[in-house]
Amino acid sequence: MFQPDRDILVALVARLLEAPVPDPILLLYLAYALDDAGMVWRLRELVTEMQARGAALLFDVVVLAHRPGEGQDELRASSPGMPLLARGWSGLAAREVAFYEELANVSRMRQPGLWSRYTPAAVHFFQQQPFHRR
């Protein structure tokens, strides 16, 4: 598990922001680590800075920075429209994230693993439901 201490987290955020093109995988893991460390305020600042740079944010990152009662337009606009890491699925309800109706049962069509992996039935579902075009 990626759980650096607070000083390392601050240094990683600075390193990410120094890069001309931020590493999306570092950003993904860093978002979860900041959330785990209770540094959501720093994650929200990071998201704001990344948006100001015009960087595309991954769904997990936007969800972790999201708070109940906030609008969900940013969530709907972020790619891929569902968590990349398996643990992201459990945080959706806690953050009151509303999914497209078609995705309500996708969580149950996952396979075990660190990254979100789906059953063949789920892949077929995704191919038939172009929810990302809405």
N, C-alpha and C positions, 0 to 999 in steps of 0.2 A: 504494500500500500504506500502511496506517495504522501507522506505526512512530514514535510520539513518543518522546522521550528519557525517562529515568526520572523526572526532576522533573515533567515534564508528565503522565506516567502517575499519579504520586502525586496531583497536583492534580485530575486527572480522576476518580480514585477518590473523593476528598473531595467533589467536585462532585456525583457520582452519589449519594453517601450523604446529601447535604444535601437532595436533592429529595424532596418528600413521596411522589411516585410516580416511581420510577426509570425512566428511558428504556430500554426493552428493547434498542433498536438500539445505543445507546451501550454498554450492558452487554455486548452481543454482541461488538462490535468491541474493546472494552476488554479482554475476556477473552482474545482472540487476541493483542492487543498485549502484555499482561502475560506470556502464555506465551512469546511471541517474545523478550521481554526477560529471560527467566529469572526472572521474579518470581512464580513459581507460589505461593509462600507467601502473597503478597499477594492473589492471586486466591482462594486457599482462605479467607483471612480475609474477603474480600468476599462470597463465597458463603455463608459462615456468617452474616454480618451480614444478608444479604438473606433468608435462610431465617428468621432470628429475627424479621424484620419481616413474615413471611408472604408475601413476594413470590414469585411463580411464576418459576422459572428455566428458561431455554431449554436444550434438550439440549446444544448446543455448549458452553455455559458450564459445565455440570455435568461434561461429558466432559473439558474442559481442566483442571478441578480434580481429576479422578479420578486415582488412582494404582493401578498394578497390584497385585493382591492385595486391594484394598478391595471391599466389597460393591457390588452394582450396583442395589440397590433404588431409590436416588435417580435413577439413569439411567433406569430403566424408568418412573418416575413423572413425568419431565420431558417437556415438550412440545417438538417434535412426535414424539419418539421416534427421531429420526434427525437428522443434521446439517443445519442451514439453509444454512451456507456450504459450498461445494464442497470447500474445503480440509479441512474437518472429517472427511471420509471417510478420508483418509490417516492420521489420528491414532488411529483406532479400534483397529487392531491393535496399535500401539505401547503403548496403554494397556490392552491385554487386555480390551477391551469385547466382551462376548458379545451378539449380537443374537438377536432372535426368529428362529427357524429360517426363517420365511417371508421375512425380509429379507436373507438371506445373499447373494443375487445382485442386490439392488437397486442397489448401487453401479455395476454394469455397465450399468444402464439409465438412466444420467444423460446429460445433454447438457452441452456445455462452457459455462462461465460462472462468475461469482463466487459466485452463489447456487446452491443445489442446484436443478437443473432436470431434469425427467424426460421420457423418451420417452412417446409415447402408450401404448405397451405397459405401461410402469410405472404410469401413471395408472390404466389398466384394472386392473392388479394390485392397486393400493391400494383401488380401489373394491370388489374382490371379497374382499379379505382384511382384515377389521376387526381387525388385530393390536392396535390401541390399546385395545381393550375388555378385553383379558386382564388 
